[in-house]
């Protein structure tokens, strides 16, 4: 009986969820998958109008990019694989003013949407070909190609390089 109610509630939530009606069907979730990233769409009155929950599999279905760079937190050149934040915003088809990124431990950083460019931050889910655990700064780490541009080697950019990322609030 419990399984029936859980299944029934899931179908109701899926039917009324904004995710179920998203333009891009890759954002529709599988019921058993573990959510890796929650994206809240925040209105001007600070209310959350929509919530999108993405799994690792969902992120892997989006266009993949890779960065080979050194970081101030690791030794040697690292290869990061993931989705550009600009690509994710484009796929969501949402206007944004600011993005607040929130880590598992409560660390928060805000990035103005105007600073998110195709060469900018990568939402990395792999480092050196392997998924990252929380102990390895995962499961998601916002990284930049620090070696490609001196503008990516500033305290501001380093502070935006949030690891253990699990939530993004997009302010409109």
HUNORZI-V955214 format. One record per residue. N is the residue number from 0. RES is the residue in one letter. OMEGA is omega in whole degrees, 0 to 359 (none if undefined). Layout:
<<N:RES:OMEGA> <N:RES:OMEGA>>
This chain:
<<0:X:179> <1:X:179> <2:X:178> <3:X:182> <4:X:177> <5:X:179> <6:X:180> <7:X:179> <8:X:178> <9:X:180> <10:X:178> <11:X:179> <12:X:180> <13:X:182> <14:X:183> <15:X:183> <16:X:174> <17:X:180> <18:X:182> <19:X:182> <20:X:180> <21:X:179> <22:X:184> <23:X:185> <24:X:177> <25:X:179> <26:X:177> <27:X:188> <28:X:170> <29:X:187> <30:X:185> <31:X:185> <32:X:178> <33:X:179> <34:X:180> <35:X:184> <36:X:175> <37:X:178> <38:X:177> <39:X:176> <40:X:185> <41:X:179> <42:X:180> <43:X:179> <44:X:178> <45:X:176> <46:X:177> <47:X:184> <48:X:185> <49:X:176> <50:X:180> <51:X:182> <52:X:184> <53:X:174> <54:X:175> <55:X:180> <56:X:177> <57:X:180> <58:X:180> <59:X:178> <60:X:178> <61:X:179> <62:X:185> <63:X:175> <64:X:182> <65:X:178> <66:X:171> <67:X:185> <68:X:170> <69:X:176> <70:X:177> <71:X:183> <72:X:184> <73:X:178> <74:X:177> <75:X:179> <76:X:179> <77:X:175> <78:X:179> <79:X:179> <80:X:179> <81:X:184> <82:X:175> <83:X:178> <84:X:178> <85:X:178> <86:X:179> <87:X:178> <88:X:178> <89:X:180> <90:X:179> <91:X:179> <92:X:181> <93:X:172> <94:X:180> <95:X:173> <96:X:179> <97:X:172> <98:X:174> <99:X:179> <100:X:186> <101:X:180> <102:X:178> <103:X:183> <104:X:178> <105:X:176> <106:X:182> <107:X:175> <108:X:180> <109:X:177> <110:X:174> <111:X:181> <112:X:180> <113:X:180> <114:X:182> <115:X:183> <116:X:178> <117:X:178> <118:X:186> <119:X:191> <120:X:177> <121:X:175> <122:X:188> <123:X:174> <124:X:175> <125:X:172> <126:X:181> <127:X:175> <128:X:182> <129:X:173> <130:X:182> <131:X:174> <132:X:178> <133:X:178> <134:X:180> <135:X:179> <136:X:179> <137:X:7> <138:X:176> <139:X:180> <140:X:178> <141:X:183> <142:X:176> <143:X:174> <144:X:187> <145:X:183> <146:X:187> <147:X:188> <148:X:178> <149:X:179> <150:X:178> <151:X:179> <152:X:179> <153:X:178> <154:X:179> <155:X:180> <156:X:178> <157:X:180> <158:X:178> <159:X:182> <160:X:187> <161:X:175> <162:X:186> <163:X:181> <164:X:176> <165:X:180> <166:X:173> <167:X:174> <168:X:180> <169:X:178> <170:X:179> <171:X:none>>
